[in-house]
Amino acid sequence: MARQPYRFPQARIPERGSGVFRLTVRNAMAHRDSEMKEECLREDLKFYFMSPCEKYRARRQIPWKLGLQILKIVMVTTQLVRFGLSNQLVVAFKEDNTVAFKHLFLKGYSGTDEDDYSCSVYTQEDAYESIFFAINQYHQLKDITLGTLGYGENEDNRIGLKVCKQHYKKGTMFPSNETLNIDNDVELDCVQLDLQDLSKKPPDWKNSSFFRLEFYRLLQVEISFHLKGIDLQTIHSRELPDCYVFQNT
């Protein structure tokens, strides 16, 4: 009996619809998608760190975000400049009026005293003259001032000034035998002088017992009043005039 020749099995080519072919195609497509995503991410990161000029050259798109940021900077800078100029006018108006008040209400003020806020007196006569001078200047304010100033109302809604003196409650002094008895309790006495009282002829308020000062127990005399002022400098900046209330003491 003749032997049949041995035939080696041939490799089977997978058909188009088999699972092996589909798996190979899927792996290739997934690898390609991964490379595309990686490349897109790389391009996005590169574009993110570009300067505005490089971004414009890369995509030819107007950098509107940069323009918006520049617009914000311009607006904020303009507001800061306007606020600074307005605040400068306020400070200048306040300082100018402070100097004017010193010359108006401090007798003999020259700006070269112990400090820039006071004027020293050394005799009883000078003390009385300084007090009456400030009161008379307040009464004649509209006739002597160069600025746009007017009378303001105090806490009691009254137009006038208030004079207060602070002194020890009681005491006796005997310089001949070097004796001084003082009650260290402090009293505060005040008197309100309205414009009507200051306009009386003769000025009866000067003869009031309130102004008979006992200097050996006197601590302080304080004159306080309110004034109103209008700053016309703001008109040059095309703004409405500013109104101020000055509390002088």
C-alpha positions in Angstrom: 0.0 0.0 0.0 1.5 3.3 -1.1 2.0 6.0 1.7 0.4 9.4 1.3 2.7 12.4 1.4 2.5 14.5 4.7 1.1 18.0 4.2 1.9 20.8 6.6 -1.0 22.8 7.8 -1.2 26.2 6.1 -1.6 29.4 8.1 -5.1 30.7 8.0 -5.6 34.2 7.0 -8.2 35.8 9.2 -11.3 36.8 7.5 -12.3 40.5 7.4 -15.0 40.0 10.0 -12.9 38.1 12.5 -12.1 39.3 16.0 -8.3 39.3 15.4 -8.6 41.9 12.6 -10.9 44.2 14.6 -8.5 44.1 17.6 -5.6 45.1 15.4 -7.5 48.0 13.8 -8.7 49.3 17.2 -5.2 49.3 18.7 -3.9 51.3 15.7 -6.7 53.9 15.9 -6.3 54.3 19.7 -2.6 54.8 19.3 -3.2 57.4 16.6 -5.8 59.2 18.7 -3.5 59.3 21.7 -0.7 60.9 19.5 -3.2 63.5 18.2 -4.3 64.4 21.7 -0.8 64.6 22.9 0.1 66.9 20.0 -2.9 69.1 20.6 -2.0 69.4 24.3 1.6 70.3 23.4 0.4 73.0 21.0 -2.1 74.4 23.6 0.6 74.6 26.2 3.0 76.2 23.8 0.4 78.7 22.8 -0.5 79.4 26.4 3.0 80.5 27.3 3.4 82.7 24.2 3.5 86.5 24.4 0.6 88.4 22.9 2.6 89.2 19.8 3.6 85.6 19.3 -0.1 84.5 19.7 -1.1 87.0 17.1 1.5 85.7 14.7 0.5 82.1 15.4 -3.2 82.4 14.9 -3.7 85.9 13.4 -6.4 86.7 16.0 -6.7 90.1 17.6 -5.8 89.7 21.3 -9.0 91.3 22.6 -8.3 90.1 26.2 -5.1 92.1 26.2 -7.0 95.1 24.9 -9.6 94.6 27.7 -6.8 94.5 30.3 -5.2 97.7 28.9 -8.6 99.4 29.0 -9.1 98.4 32.6 -5.6 99.8 33.5 -6.4 103.1 31.7 -9.7 103.4 33.6 -8.3 102.7 37.0 -5.3 105.0 36.4 -7.7 107.8 35.3 -9.8 107.4 38.5 -6.7 107.4 40.7 -5.4 110.6 39.0 -8.8 112.3 39.4 -9.0 111.3 43.1 -5.5 112.5 43.7 -6.2 115.9 42.2 -9.4 116.2 44.1 -7.8 115.2 47.4 -5.0 117.7 46.7 -7.5 120.5 46.3 -9.1 119.5 49.6 -5.8 119.4 51.5 -4.7 122.8 50.0 -8.0 124.4 50.9 -7.9 123.1 54.5 -4.3 124.3 55.0 -4.9 127.7 53.5 -7.9 128.3 55.7 -6.0 127.0 58.8 -3.3 129.6 58.2 -6.0 132.3 57.6 -7.8 131.4 60.9 -4.6 131.8 62.9 -4.0 135.3 61.5 -7.7 136.2 62.0 -8.3 135.0 65.5 -4.9 134.9 67.3 -3.9 138.4 68.3 -0.3 139.2 67.3 0.1 135.9 65.4 3.1 135.8 63.1 3.8 132.1 62.6 7.1 132.2 64.5 5.9 131.3 68.0 6.9 128.3 70.1 4.9 126.1 67.7 2.7 126.7 64.7 -0.6 126.4 66.6 -0.4 128.9 69.4 0.5 132.5 70.3 1.9 133.1 73.8 0.8 135.8 76.3 2.6 136.8 79.4 0.4 139.3 81.2 -3.2 139.4 82.4 -3.9 142.3 80.1 -2.6 140.3 77.1 -4.8 137.4 78.1 -7.9 139.6 78.3 -7.0 141.3 75.0 -6.5 138.0 73.3 -9.8 136.6 74.4 -11.8 139.8 73.4 -9.8 140.0 70.2 -10.9 136.6 69.0 -14.6 137.3 70.0 -14.6 140.6 68.2 -13.0 139.1 65.1 -15.7 136.4 65.0 -18.4 139.1 65.2 -16.8 141.1 62.3 -15.9 138.1 60.2 -18.0 139.0 57.1 -16.4 142.4 57.0 -12.8 141.4 57.4 -12.3 138.0 55.8 -11.2 137.6 52.2 -12.5 134.1 51.7 -15.9 132.6 51.2 -16.7 132.1 54.9 -19.8 132.2 56.9 -21.2 131.4 60.3 -22.0 127.8 61.1 -24.4 126.3 63.7 -23.1 124.6 66.8 -24.3 121.5 68.5 -27.4 123.4 69.8 -28.3 124.7 66.3 -27.3 128.2 67.4 -25.1 130.6 65.6 -22.5 132.0 67.9 -19.4 131.0 69.9 -18.9 129.3 73.2 -16.4 130.3 75.7 -15.3 127.8 78.4 -12.9 128.2 81.3 -11.4 125.3 83.2 -10.2 126.0 86.7 -9.7 124.5 90.2 -12.8 124.6 92.3 -11.5 127.0 94.9 -8.3 128.1 96.4 -6.5 130.9 98.4 -3.1 132.2 97.8 -0.8 134.2 100.1 2.5 134.8 98.4 3.8 136.8 101.3 4.1 133.8 103.6 4.4 131.3 100.7 1.0 129.7 101.3 -1.3 128.3 98.6 -4.4 126.3 99.3 -6.0 124.6 96.3 -8.9 122.2 95.9 -7.8 119.9 93.1 -11.3 119.3 91.9 -11.6 120.9 88.4 -14.7 122.9 87.3 -15.8 123.7 83.8 -17.9 126.9 83.2 -19.2 127.9 79.8 -21.1 130.8 78.3 -22.8 130.9 74.9 -22.5 134.2 73.0 -24.9 134.5 70.1 -24.5 137.0 67.3 -27.3 139.1 68.8 -25.4 139.3 72.1 -22.2 140.4 70.3 -24.1 143.1 68.3 -25.4 144.9 71.4 -24.1 148.4 72.0 -22.4 148.8 74.4 -21.1 145.2 74.6 -22.5 144.1 78.0 -21.0 140.7 77.7 -17.5 142.1 78.5 -18.7 143.1 82.0 -20.0 139.7 82.8 -18.6 138.0 85.9 -17.6 135.1 83.7 -14.7 137.1 82.3 -13.3 138.0 85.7 -10.6 135.4 85.7 -8.7 134.3 88.8 -5.5 133.3 87.1 -3.9 131.6 90.1 -6.5 128.8 89.8 -7.2 129.0 86.0 -6.2 126.1 83.9 -7.5 126.8 80.4 -9.8 129.2 78.5 -11.3 127.7 75.3 -13.2 129.5 72.6 -15.0 127.3 70.1 -17.2 128.1 67.0 -18.2 126.7 63.6 -17.6 128.3 60.3 -18.7 127.3 56.8 -16.6 127.6 53.7 -17.0 127.1 49.9 -14.1 126.0 47.8 -14.4 127.6 44.4 -11.1 126.0 43.1 -13.0 122.9 42.0 -14.8 124.9 39.3 -11.6 125.0 37.4 -11.7 121.2 37.4 -15.2 121.3 36.0 -16.6 120.0 39.3 -19.3 121.4 41.6 -18.0 123.6 44.4 -17.2 121.8 47.7 -18.7 123.0 51.0 -16.9 122.5 54.3 -17.6 123.0 58.0 -14.7 124.1 60.1 -14.7 123.5 63.9 -12.3 126.1 65.4 -11.1 125.8 69.0 
